[in-house]
Amino acid sequence: MTRTLIKNARLVNEGTVSEGDLLVENGRIARVGGEISAADAEVVDAAGQVLMPGMIDDQVHFREPGVTYKADMATESRAAIAGGITSFMEMPNTKPPAVTVQALEDKFALAADRCWGNYAFYMGTTNDNIDEIRRLAPDQTCGIKVFMGASTGNMLVDDPKMLEQVFSDAPMLIATHCEDTPTILANEARYRAEYGDDIPVKFHPLIRSEEACYKSSSMAVDLAKRFGSRLHVLHLTTARELELFEPGPPDGKRITAEACVHHLYFCDADYETKGSLIKCNPAIKTAADRQALRQGLVEGRLDLIGTDHAPHTWEEKHASSYFKIPAGLPLVQHALAMSLELVHDGVLELPALVEKTAHAPARMFDIVERGYLREGYWADLVLVDMAAQDQVRREDILYKCGWSPLEGDTLRSKVTMTFVNGELSYDRGCFGAAPQGRRLQFAR
């Protein structure tokens, strides 16, 4: 029996903060709270640090298979555990895309013994793969991904009949990327008429506009209400969209929504200094939109925090024109610390933050025995020094792409240790001997 005893921590769990210990045995939480003694246990003194369940990231792009010159499951999951993410759900727009049951299972085979965190993969949707979606077992995937906006290859779903079939027949949660392509194309044409291909990147949120987002997200919500679907709308960016979602906890909701760390952290003023490095879809918008998203977390209109981690090479992000610069940011290494800025800013209390990063994702996706500091649950744990000043430096970046949009910024918290399935996988810049991630299980 392997045992680890974490002593003197500030335990953040299920709405409370308390001083106490936590005992891990054979990968699971054996005891939690109060003063614990355990013979032969390896002791970790967590005095002055916060102990919380690891972040569960509902949206990442790790680029494997097919685009591994940018990233792969091993490199990005390693960066993720350094950022406090112990479980992730990866998107289907790879090469080949995960739009068949076989392609989905092929990705699970690629992940085995290589992922530093626990993993699941979305099944993608096209205009003609409804039969593959119907073949899925409810517990085979974290969800069905629908790109209701421009995307990779043939994964833009713009056939109304197909959308109705997906919303009617999908056997589990449907996650949507919502932007209206005709609106975006019309905006692009207007700016191209004035600037040619050299459109300043500051206009990206006006091209990927509020109207484009609202038109698509409102359509998704309407479809979900018509068919009684379980809908989860990803990466909201505008104040206007929040009116589509009910306040309160996610339990019992059929329609939920996500905020991403970069949309909570950056605003359109940052294009002046960050430029193309923060070009993403949907776009980072105004400071007023950012404030509305933060308030949406408080009200419960936004149910969880994810990353939409989407790396590209430095050279790609500095392409010669607006239209050649790919959209996406690498984020997982600092995701939890970015989220904790909301605590430092007084937007959320620590227990509410943990609800958005761990508890709620576990419940919303029906994940088995993760997301809480509960006896019998898998010991996916993160220790955080809330008083550490952490300046983001290029030489410390762990992504395969080698850069971060946060370079030069100072975060006010730092992940010090991450346990995955009870094993100390990350310790102040050092990693365990081998990846410990497992395939996530779903109780459906």
Summary of the structure (lengths in Angstrom):
residues: 444
radius of gyration: 20.8
end to end distance: 31.2
largest distance: 73.2
contacts: 1621
relative contact order: 0.18
helix: 34%
strand: 23%
